Amino acid sequence: MTSQRISYFDIAKGIGILWVVFYHSMLFLQSYDEALVWGRYEKVINFAFPFAMPLFFVISGYLSQKALGGVWRDFINKRILPLLYLFGLWSLIRWIYFACFQDNILNETEGQTPLQLLTLWIAPTGTLWFIWSLAIFFLISRLLINIPAFIPLSISLIISILTYADIITFETFAYRTLALYLPFVLIGAHAKKQYLDVFDKTYVAVGLTALASYLLLYILRMHLDGILLGVVQFALAGIGIIWTLSLSKGLEHWSVARRILIYFGENTLPIYVAHTLFVSAVSAVTVWLGSLSDFSYLPLIALPVTGSTALIMALLIQYFSRQIRADWLYNKPSWIKLPTAT
C-alpha cells in the first residue's frame, strides 16, 4: 500500500487523458464526416485503444489500496461519495448543455427528457461512464478484500475474456465496460510495491519486450476470432499498460515532457469531466468553418485543433473555478458524508 505520489503514474495518466480527448474528438468529427480526420491520425489513436482505459483502471486500483483496507465509513466518504457527486453534477451539466445549446451528435437522445437524469444512474450513456464504473469497481474491490485475491481475479478474468470475445454480450455499453475492466482494477488493487521496485530497475528491457509483443499481437488479432481473440485482446490491454508505464518511466528523465505530462496527469479529472462539451462545440464550429470554403488541408488540422482547444478550455474552466472559489465543480463539499456512528 502506498500514499506517495508516483511520478511516472502521473505521466502515464497524462498520456492517457490526451488519448481520451483526441479519441472523442475523432469520434465527433467523424460523426459529421469520416473524411474530416486524416487516416494516419485514426491509426495512431486506434493503436492505443486496447489499453488506454484499462491503464486508468489499473492505476486507480493501485492508488486505492490504502482506502480499500480501511474502515467502511472512511472508504465511502473518501472514495465512493466523491465519484457519485462528480458523476451526478457533471451528468446534470451535460444534460443541460445538450438540452439547451447543442445536440449531441454521438447520442442525439441526450438532453431530450428529464427522466434521463434518473436512468443514467442505472445505465449511463455518455463519456462519464468511467466515473460510474470506477465507483462500482471500488465497491466490489472493498467487498472482496478479505477473499483470496486469485478467486475474484480468476473469475473476473474469465468474464473479461469472454466479453472481449463477444461470447458474453451486453446491449448496454456501460455494462460491457464493467465486464471488461473489473480485472484491471483488481490487479492494481492487489499489486505489491515490490513489483514496482523490480520494474524501476528493468523498465527499459520490460518496455522493449512489451512493445515488440504488443506489435505482434496487434497484427495477429486481425486473423483471430472467438475465445482466442478474447485472450489476445485482454493480453493487448495488459501488455499495452506495461509498455505505457515503461515509456512513462523513461520520460521521467526528459524534463520538458515530464513537466507537461505530469501536469495533465494531475488534472485528469477536470479534463475528463468537461472535455466532451468543448469537443462537441469545437467540432461543430470546425465543420461549419470547413463548409465555408474548400479547405483541402482540413483533415490535417481538424483533429489537432479540436482536441487541443477542448483540452485548453477544460483546463481554463478549472483555473477560473479556483479563482472564484467554485471548487464544488470538482470536489465534493465537506458536508456530503456519512454521519459519524453514535
HELIX and SHEET records of a PDB file:
HELIX    1   1 SER A    7  TYR A   32  1                                  26    
HELIX    2   2 GLU A   34  LEU A   36  5                                   3    
HELIX    3   3 GLY A   39  PHE A   47  1                                   9    
HELIX    4   4 PHE A   49  LEU A   63  1                                  15    
HELIX    5   5 GLN A   65  LEU A   68  1                                   4    
HELIX    6   6 TRP A   72  PHE A   75  1                                   4    
HELIX    7   7 ILE A   76  ILE A   80  3                                   5    
HELIX    8   8 LEU A   81  CYS A  100  1                                  20    
HELIX    9   9 GLN A  116  THR A  119  1                                   4    
HELIX   10  10 TRP A  129  LEU A  143  1                                  15    
HELIX   11  11 PHE A  150  TYR A  164  1                                  15    
HELIX   12  12 PHE A  173  HIS A  190  1                                  18    
HELIX   13  13 LYS A  193  LEU A  220  1                                  28    
HELIX   14  14 ARG A  221  HIS A  223  5                                   3    
HELIX   15  15 GLY A  226  LEU A  251  1                                  26    
HELIX   16  16 SER A  255  GLU A  266  1                                  12    
HELIX   17  17 THR A  268  LEU A  292  1                                  25    
HELIX   18  18 LEU A  298  GLN A  323  1                                  26    
HELIX   19  19 ASP A  327  LEU A  329  5                                   3    
END                                                                             
